[in-house]
Amino acid sequence: MNIKVGIFWFAENILVFKAQSAIDLKPDQLGFIDSTLQHQVEWEDNNIYQLFSLMLDNTDYYNFPRGRVVFNVDQNTSYVYLDKSFFNIYGNILWQKLLKQ
């Protein structure tokens, strides 16, 4: 199994992401494997959004909802950390859909 960890944004209704294989990384003292990727570097220096056909030059990485995926080797579980704005922006839509089912 090829477990991935990494970072992501939701910009212009597109999931922009970059991942690393967890097998190449070592867990910390709590058993978590986190990528070495940094939101600011990937967005502002490497212009990752261009790989997803987005022209967002001169935008800051923190202007879009973002998150990180880590893996815990002791629990064999991935964790997704989300910007709270995901819930503000998309939470109502999600809840409305769930309530209609």
C-alpha positions as CSV (number, residue, x, y, z in Angstrom):
1,M,0.0,0.0,0.0
2,N,1.4,3.4,-1.0
3,I,0.3,5.8,1.7
4,K,0.6,9.5,0.9
5,V,0.9,12.6,3.0
6,G,0.9,16.2,1.9
7,I,-0.8,19.5,1.6
8,F,-3.7,20.9,-0.3
9,W,-5.9,24.0,-1.1
10,F,-9.4,24.5,-2.5
11,A,-9.1,27.3,-5.0
12,E,-11.6,28.3,-7.7
13,N,-13.5,25.1,-7.0
14,I,-10.4,23.0,-7.8
15,L,-8.5,20.8,-5.4
16,V,-4.8,21.8,-5.6
17,F,-2.5,19.4,-3.9
18,K,1.0,18.0,-3.6
19,A,1.8,14.7,-1.9
20,Q,4.8,12.6,-0.8
21,S,5.0,8.9,-0.2
22,A,4.9,8.2,3.5
23,I,7.3,5.3,3.1
24,D,10.1,7.8,2.4
25,L,9.6,9.7,5.6
26,K,10.1,8.8,9.3
27,P,7.5,9.1,12.0
28,D,7.9,11.6,14.8
29,Q,7.9,10.6,18.5
30,L,4.1,10.3,18.5
31,G,4.0,8.0,15.5
32,F,2.9,10.7,13.0
33,I,4.4,11.0,9.5
34,D,4.0,14.5,8.0
35,S,5.3,15.7,4.7
36,T,8.2,18.2,4.5
37,L,6.1,20.3,2.1
38,Q,5.2,23.9,3.1
39,H,2.2,25.7,1.9
40,Q,3.9,29.0,1.5
41,V,6.8,27.6,-0.5
42,E,4.7,25.5,-2.9
43,W,2.2,28.3,-3.5
44,E,4.3,31.4,-3.7
45,D,7.7,30.1,-4.8
46,N,6.8,27.0,-6.9
47,N,3.4,28.3,-8.2
48,I,1.8,24.8,-7.7
49,Y,-1.6,26.2,-8.8
50,Q,-0.3,26.4,-12.4
51,L,-0.1,22.6,-12.5
52,F,-3.9,22.7,-12.1
53,S,-4.5,25.3,-14.9
54,L,-5.1,28.1,-12.5
55,M,-3.7,31.6,-13.1
56,L,-3.5,32.9,-9.6
57,D,-0.2,34.9,-9.8
58,N,0.3,37.4,-7.1
59,T,-2.1,35.6,-4.7
60,D,-1.1,34.5,-1.2
61,Y,-1.3,30.9,-0.1
62,Y,-3.5,31.8,2.9
63,N,-6.2,33.4,0.8
64,F,-7.6,29.9,0.0
65,P,-8.9,27.2,2.3
66,R,-6.1,24.7,2.9
67,G,-5.1,21.6,4.8
68,R,-2.7,18.9,5.4
69,V,-2.8,15.0,5.4
70,V,-0.7,13.2,7.9
71,F,-0.4,9.4,8.8
72,N,-0.2,7.8,12.2
73,V,1.8,4.5,12.0
74,D,0.6,3.3,15.4
75,Q,-3.0,3.6,14.5
76,N,-2.6,2.9,10.7
77,T,-4.8,5.9,10.1
78,S,-4.6,9.1,8.0
79,Y,-5.7,12.4,9.5
80,V,-6.8,15.4,7.5
81,Y,-6.3,18.8,9.0
82,L,-8.6,21.4,7.5
83,D,-8.8,25.2,7.5
84,K,-11.9,26.1,9.5
85,S,-13.2,28.1,6.5
86,F,-14.0,24.7,4.8
87,F,-16.8,24.4,7.3
88,N,-17.9,28.0,7.0
89,I,-17.9,27.9,3.1
90,Y,-18.9,24.3,2.4
91,G,-20.4,23.2,5.7
92,N,-23.9,24.5,5.1
93,I,-24.0,23.0,1.6
94,L,-22.9,19.6,2.9
95,W,-25.3,19.7,5.8
96,Q,-28.2,20.6,3.5
97,K,-27.4,17.6,1.3
98,L,-27.1,15.3,4.2
99,L,-30.4,16.5,5.7
100,K,-32.2,15.8,2.4
101,Q,-31.2,12.2,2.3
